[in-house]
């Protein structure tokens, strides 16, 4: 069976979020229960994870979560794409602007690959924040609202408005973006001081991004 593990991120609610490489163009991203996995012999565990990631999995068209009211997009927009992101939140150690001799990890940029629900890599998410599709289109966004994730160890859920678009592809007409289902990604709790100014830290994260365009 082709494929192999690339990374896993655990969460405090006894789940593990794994990415498995199926082939050169397909990754599978999913959440499993850690208690169940501990009961399996290592080889059977690996075979179970890889088998769960074969391309026979049908693509989903709706995120499996009710989006909170504060993150809902204005009427007149419809979903054009849901993408799974896997990568890192990049933080930089900086001096606090309003507190003398205090330092903090500040978000510098995301760096994540985007996948469809079948596991195919379809784009990249990076500084801006920018989402770039494999078809050459791009969208740059601006955060309009955020709410805490249900998990205290995960970055917030966001409502993002498009500031600019580029290209004729899928992201060329996106007007709104939601970030939900976040896993991990929060800033380090230590390691930032006057001796580490400008130091960077990459923290693994995963999330679902839902993209909306004007309904036609």
PEUR-V457889 format. One record per pair of residues at least 12 apart in sequence whose C-alpha atoms are under 6 Angstrom apart, sorted by the first residue. I is the first residue (numbers start at 0). J is the second residue. If there is no record, write none. Layout:
I,J ; I,J
This chain:
2,20 ; 2,21 ; 2,22 ; 3,19 ; 3,20 ; 4,19 ; 5,18 ; 5,19 ; 6,18 ; 13,33 ; 14,31 ; 14,32 ; 14,33 ; 15,30 ; 15,31 ; 15,33 ; 16,29 ; 16,30 ; 17,29 ; 24,119 ; 25,118 ; 25,119 ; 26,118 ; 27,52 ; 27,118 ; 58,116 ; 58,117 ; 59,116 ; 70,158 ; 75,213 ; 75,214 ; 76,211 ; 76,212 ; 76,213 ; 76,214 ; 77,211 ; 77,212 ; 77,214 ; 78,210 ; 78,211 ; 79,210 ; 79,211 ; 80,210 ; 81,208 ; 81,209 ; 82,113 ; 82,114 ; 82,115 ; 82,207 ; 82,208 ; 83,113 ; 83,114 ; 83,206 ; 83,207 ; 84,111 ; 84,112 ; 84,113 ; 84,205 ; 84,206 ; 85,111 ; 85,112 ; 85,205 ; 86,110 ; 86,111 ; 86,203 ; 86,204 ; 87,109 ; 87,110 ; 87,111 ; 87,201 ; 87,202 ; 87,203 ; 87,204 ; 88,109 ; 88,184 ; 88,201 ; 88,202 ; 89,107 ; 89,108 ; 89,109 ; 89,200 ; 89,201 ; 90,104 ; 90,105 ; 90,106 ; 90,107 ; 90,199 ; 90,200 ; 91,104 ; 91,105 ; 91,107 ; 91,197 ; 91,198 ; 91,199 ; 92,104 ; 92,191 ; 92,196 ; 92,197 ; 92,198 ; 93,196 ; 102,192 ; 108,126 ; 109,125 ; 109,126 ; 110,124 ; 110,125 ; 111,123 ; 111,124 ; 121,133 ; 128,140 ; 134,168 ; 136,165 ; 136,166 ; 136,168 ; 136,170 ; 136,171 ; 137,164 ; 137,165 ; 137,170 ; 137,171 ; 138,163 ; 138,164 ; 138,170 ; 139,161 ; 139,162 ; 139,163 ; 140,159 ; 140,160 ; 140,161 ; 140,162 ; 141,159 ; 141,160 ; 142,159 ; 143,158 ; 143,159 ; 144,157 ; 144,158 ; 145,157 ; 152,183 ; 153,181 ; 153,182 ; 153,183 ; 153,184 ; 153,185 ; 154,184 ; 154,185 ; 156,178 ; 156,179 ; 157,177 ; 157,178 ; 158,177 ; 159,175 ; 159,176 ; 160,175 ; 161,174 ; 161,175 ; 172,212 ; 173,211 ; 173,212 ; 174,211 ; 174,212 ; 175,211 ; 176,209 ; 176,210 ; 177,208 ; 177,209 ; 178,207 ; 178,208 ; 179,207 ; 180,206 ; 180,207 ; 181,205 ; 181,206 ; 182,204 ; 182,205 ; 183,204 ; 184,202 ; 184,203 ; 184,204
